[in-house]
Amino acid sequence: MPGTNCKTPHSALYISWYRCVRDGLAHAVTDEEFLRGIRLRQGRYRALCGHEVLIHSCLVPAGRSCPRCRGLVIVCTRVAARRP
């Protein structure tokens, strides 16, 4: 899945979808969280839904997305669409 731009009135939320080794689902991870994970050098990233993602090989298609992450992105998109 491509990255998603989810804008709110005061900021923009940039996410990418990564498949997790633990549950096999693709989770939405913000760019900021991805950078935090890289700085910590632990290979763990916190998804929008709160799940700790251990990223599968990026050569593996993302597959089925996490229902909670998908719902959060949809809500954010709807809120942004209502704003002028």
N, C-alpha and C positions, 0 to 999 in steps of 0.2 A: 504494500500500500504506500502511496506517496505521502510525503509530509503534508501536514494540514496547518493552515493559518487560521487561528480562531481569535478574532479580535473582540475585545471588550471596549467600553467607552474610554478607558485610560491606558490600555496596554494591548499588546498582541501576544497571543500564546502560540508558539511554534512547536509543533510536535512531530515526531517520527514514530512509526510503528515498528516494534522489534518483537520477534518470536522468542518466547521464554523456553529455556530447556526444561524447567520444572513442570509447567502445565501445558506446554505446546500451543498456547494462545499468543496472538500478537497483542502487545500492550502499547498504549500511547505513552511516550516518554518525552518530556519537554527538553528543549535544547539545553536549558540551564541545568536540569537534573543530569543530563548526559555528561555535560562538562564537569559537574561535581563528582560524578562517578569516576571519570577519567583522572581527575586530580587525586582522588583517594586511592587509586590503583587497586581497587578491590574487585572490579568486574561486576559490580552490582549497581543497579539503577532503579529508582523508585518511579513507578508508573503513576498516571493520574489517579487510578483506582486505589493506590496504596500498595499494590503488589510489588515485591522485590523481584526485579527482572534479571535473570542471568541470560544474557543474549546468546541465542543460537547463532550459528554461522550466518552471516549476511548473504551467503550464497543460497541459503534455503529460503524459499518463498515464505512470506509472512503467514499465510494460511488464515484460519478462522480468528476473528478478533475477539478480544475480551468484551463481554456485554457491558460491564460497568464502565470501561474506558470509552467504548463507543457511545454509551448514553451520555457521559460527561461531555464529549466532543459535540454531540447533537444539541445538548442544552446550551452550551457556549455559543454554538453557531446560531441558534434561534434567538438568543439574547442579542447577539451582535446584529442580526438581521432587523431587529425592531428598532435599533438605534439609528438616528439620522446620520 
